[in-house]
């Protein structure tokens, strides 16, 4: 996953940074759908593998959220710097 995190597959209509955030959200949705199905069937959650699956899901969900927050904060800093630069010195 690390190589894709460094260079995620981006869509043509997204700016580079927005594309990275969209990639993380899309991947999260792809792992969320099966978990939603599992929670509807309690027998599945009682299986021996369920604990390991939930642990892996939580770990991956956390990484994707951190990835999104990291890029969003970077974007906010960039906008703030460029905005201050364009406004020029205060009078």
N, C-alpha and C positions, 0 to 999 in steps of 0.2 A: 504494500500500500504506500510506502514511503515515496517511491518514484512518482506515483500518480499525485501524491499530495504536493510534491514540489512543482510538478507540471501537469495539473489536471486537464482533462479534456474539456475544452471550452466551446461554447456555441458561438456562432458567427455574429449574433446580434447583441452580445453582452460586451461591455468594456472588460478589460482583462481582470480587474479586481472583482467586479460584480460577477463575472463568470466563475471565479474561484469560490465565491460564497454560494452561488447557485449550485455548483458541483457538490459542495458539502451538504447542502440541503436536500438535493436529489438523492444522494447516497443514503442520507438519514432516512428519507421516506422509503427507500428500498428495503432497509432493514426493519423499519417500523411496521410495515404491513404484516409480515409473518408473526411478529410479536403480538400484534393485535389479535390475530387468529388464535395464537396460543393461549392468550388470556381468556378467550371465550370458551375454551375447553380445559377444564380443571384437571382432567385425567392426564393430559399431555404434560402439564406442569408438575405432576407427581412422579414423572418418570425419572430414572436415575441420571439421565443426561440433562435434564431441565436446568439444574443448578449451574452447570458448566455453560450451557447456552445462554442463560440469563446473565451470567457474569461476563461472558464475551460480548454480549449485546451492550451491556452497560458500559463496558470499557470502550467499545468502538463509538457509542453514542457520545461519550464524554470527549473523546478525541475529536470527533467531528464538530462538536459545539465549540471546543477550544480553538479549532482551526478557523471556524467562522468568526468568532469573537476577535481573534488575533488580526485577521484581515480587515474586519470592520473598524477596529481601533486604529489600525494603520491608515486606513482611508480617512478616518476622522482627523487624525493628526495632519495628514497631507492637505486636506481641505482647509483646515485651520491655518496652516502655514501659508498656503497659496492665497487665501483670503486676506490675511494680514499683509502679505506682500503687495497685493493689488490695491489695498486700501492706502498703502503708503504710511508715512509717519503721521502721527496724530498732531493736530495743530494746537 
